Amino acid sequence: MEKENLILDLSFGFALEIIKFTEGLEQLKKYNLANQLFRSGTSIGANVREAQNAA
C-alpha cells in the first residue's frame, strides 16, 4: 500500500486551481499573463515529482 504524499497532493490541487484561474484570464484576453502563470504554476508539480524521485 502506497503512503499518502501530502506535498504531491497539494501541488496537484494547486495546479488545478491555476488552470481554472488562467482560463478566466484568457476570457478577459490577458493571454500573456495567463500563459506565464499557467507555465510557472503547473511546473511546480513536475519539480516536486523530480525532487521526490531523486531521493
N, CA and C atoms as a LAMMPS dump frame, in Angstrom:
ITEM: TIMESTEP
0
ITEM: NUMBER OF ATOMS
165
ITEM: BOX BOUNDS ff ff ff
-5.0000000000000000e+02 5.0000000000000000e+02
-5.0000000000000000e+02 5.0000000000000000e+02
-5.0000000000000000e+02 5.0000000000000000e+02
ITEM: ATOMS id mol type element x y z
1 1 1 N 0.845 -1.186 0
2 1 2 C 0 0 0
3 1 3 C 0.889 1.247 0
4 2 1 N 0.575 2.175 -0.895
5 2 2 C 1.391 3.379 -1.031
6 2 3 C 0.969 4.437 -0.011
7 3 1 N 1.959 5.031 0.624
8 3 2 C 1.726 6.072 1.623
9 3 3 C 1.291 7.368 0.945
10 4 1 N 0.339 8.08 1.554
11 4 2 C -0.131 9.355 1.023
12 4 3 C 0.992 10.388 1.082
13 5 1 N 1.133 11.159 0.009
14 5 2 C 2.18 12.175 -0.054
15 5 3 C 1.51 13.543 -0.117
16 6 1 N 1.533 14.228 0.99
17 6 2 C 0.831 15.499 1.119
18 6 3 C 1.329 16.551 0.13
19 7 1 N 2.643 16.655 -0.049
20 7 2 C 3.186 17.688 -0.933
21 7 3 C 2.773 17.448 -2.376
22 8 1 N 2.721 16.177 -2.803
23 8 2 C 2.26 15.873 -4.163
24 8 3 C 0.783 16.215 -4.326
25 9 1 N -0.013 15.88 -3.323
26 9 2 C -1.451 16.184 -3.379
27 9 3 C -1.699 17.684 -3.432
28 10 1 N -0.978 18.437 -2.614
29 10 2 C -1.161 19.888 -2.58
30 10 3 C -0.698 20.549 -3.879
31 11 1 N 0.419 20.088 -4.422
32 11 2 C 0.915 20.692 -5.664
33 11 3 C -0.017 20.363 -6.829
34 12 1 N -0.616 19.175 -6.832
35 12 2 C -1.574 18.817 -7.871
36 12 3 C -2.831 19.682 -7.766
37 13 1 N -3.333 19.862 -6.558
38 13 2 C -4.501 20.717 -6.343
39 13 3 C -4.22 22.163 -6.737
40 14 1 N -3.02 22.627 -6.423
41 14 2 C -2.632 23.987 -6.799
42 14 3 C -2.619 24.15 -8.313
43 15 1 N -2.085 23.154 -9.017
44 15 2 C -2.045 23.201 -10.477
45 15 3 C -3.455 23.253 -11.065
46 16 1 N -4.37 22.503 -10.494
47 16 2 C -5.759 22.536 -10.976
48 16 3 C -6.382 23.92 -10.789
49 17 1 N -6.102 24.547 -9.652
50 17 2 C -6.619 25.895 -9.408
51 17 3 C -5.999 26.907 -10.367
52 18 1 N -4.722 26.76 -10.658
53 18 2 C -4.039 27.644 -11.607
54 18 3 C -4.679 27.515 -12.987
55 19 1 N -4.97 26.292 -13.393
56 19 2 C -5.598 26.067 -14.701
57 19 3 C -6.943 26.767 -14.777
58 20 1 N -7.753 26.618 -13.743
59 20 2 C -9.063 27.29 -13.718
60 20 3 C -8.904 28.813 -13.789
61 21 1 N -7.964 29.334 -13.01
62 21 2 C -7.762 30.78 -12.968
63 21 3 C -7.282 31.326 -14.308
64 22 1 N -6.349 30.617 -14.935
65 22 2 C -5.831 31.101 -16.214
66 22 3 C -6.876 31.015 -17.325
67 23 1 N -7.812 30.087 -17.215
68 23 2 C -8.916 30.054 -18.185
69 23 3 C -9.733 31.339 -18.091
70 24 1 N -9.933 31.821 -16.87
71 24 2 C -10.633 33.087 -16.676
72 24 3 C -9.856 34.267 -17.242
73 25 1 N -8.546 34.257 -17.077
74 25 2 C -7.717 35.324 -17.636
75 25 3 C -7.792 35.336 -19.166
76 26 1 N -7.819 34.153 -19.761
77 26 2 C -7.912 34.077 -21.223
78 26 3 C -9.24 34.635 -21.72
79 27 1 N -10.3 34.441 -20.966
80 27 2 C -11.59 35.014 -21.339
81 27 3 C -11.542 36.548 -21.3
82 28 1 N -10.688 37.076 -20.446
83 28 2 C -10.505 38.529 -20.355
84 28 3 C -9.452 39.029 -21.338
85 29 1 N -8.962 38.117 -22.192
86 29 2 C -7.959 38.413 -23.222
87 29 3 C -6.621 38.859 -22.625
88 30 1 N -6.288 38.304 -21.483
89 30 2 C -4.989 38.545 -20.835
90 30 3 C -4.079 37.35 -21.135
91 31 1 N -3.797 37.158 -22.425
92 31 2 C -3.115 35.946 -22.887
93 31 3 C -1.688 35.82 -22.372
94 32 1 N -0.925 36.899 -22.395
95 32 2 C 0.475 36.825 -21.946
96 32 3 C 0.559 36.451 -20.468
97 33 1 N -0.251 37.101 -19.666
98 33 2 C -0.263 36.812 -18.235
99 33 3 C -0.745 35.388 -17.979
100 34 1 N -1.794 34.971 -18.662
101 34 2 C -2.337 33.627 -18.492
102 34 3 C -1.31 32.573 -18.873
103 35 1 N -0.613 32.785 -19.965
104 35 2 C 0.373 31.811 -20.421
105 35 3 C 1.516 31.66 -19.421
106 36 1 N 2.049 32.781 -18.948
107 36 2 C 3.164 32.723 -17.994
108 36 3 C 2.725 32.096 -16.677
109 37 1 N 1.563 32.478 -16.182
110 37 2 C 1.064 31.918 -14.929
111 37 3 C 0.801 30.424 -15.067
112 38 1 N 0.247 30.017 -16.197
113 38 2 C -0.009 28.602 -16.442
114 38 3 C 1.288 27.793 -16.424
115 39 1 N 2.305 28.283 -17.118
116 39 2 C 3.571 27.555 -17.189
117 39 3 C 4.256 27.48 -15.833
118 40 1 N 4.305 28.586 -15.115
119 40 2 C 5.008 28.579 -13.831
120 40 3 C 4.198 27.851 -12.747
121 41 1 N 2.89 28.001 -12.79
122 41 2 C 2.056 27.365 -11.768
123 41 3 C 1.96 25.863 -11.895
124 42 1 N 1.985 25.358 -13.119
125 42 2 C 1.878 23.918 -13.306
126 42 3 C 3.241 23.224 -13.259
127 43 1 N 4.322 23.967 -13.379
128 43 2 C 5.642 23.334 -13.325
129 43 3 C 6.028 22.945 -11.902
130 44 1 N 5.356 23.481 -10.925
131 44 2 C 5.665 23.155 -9.531
132 44 3 C 5.52 21.66 -9.285
133 45 1 N 4.444 21.084 -9.808
134 45 2 C 4.221 19.646 -9.635
135 45 3 C 5.347 18.818 -10.237
136 46 1 N 5.814 19.212 -11.406
137 46 2 C 6.916 18.488 -12.047
138 46 3 C 8.188 18.597 -11.214
139 47 1 N 8.438 19.761 -10.659
140 47 2 C 9.628 19.947 -9.818
141 47 3 C 9.551 19.107 -8.544
142 48 1 N 8.364 19.056 -7.946
143 48 2 C 8.184 18.253 -6.733
144 48 3 C 8.388 16.779 -7.054
145 49 1 N 7.807 16.318 -8.145
146 49 2 C 7.935 14.91 -8.537
147 49 3 C 9.409 14.554 -8.784
148 50 1 N 10.114 15.429 -9.453
149 50 2 C 11.532 15.181 -9.733
150 50 3 C 12.326 15.107 -8.435
151 51 1 N 12.044 16.006 -7.51
152 51 2 C 12.748 16.007 -6.228
153 51 3 C 12.436 14.74 -5.433
154 52 1 N 11.196 14.288 -5.479
155 52 2 C 10.807 13.073 -4.754
156 52 3 C 11.529 11.85 -5.318
157 53 1 N 11.676 11.794 -6.631
158 53 2 C 12.312 10.64 -7.258
159 53 3 C 13.829 10.638 -7.103
160 54 1 N 14.416 11.793 -6.787
161 54 2 C 15.868 11.899 -6.631
162 54 3 C 16.356 11.235 -5.346
163 55 1 N 15.492 11.179 -4.38
164 55 2 C 15.907 10.64 -3.06
165 55 3 C 15.92 9.139 -3.02
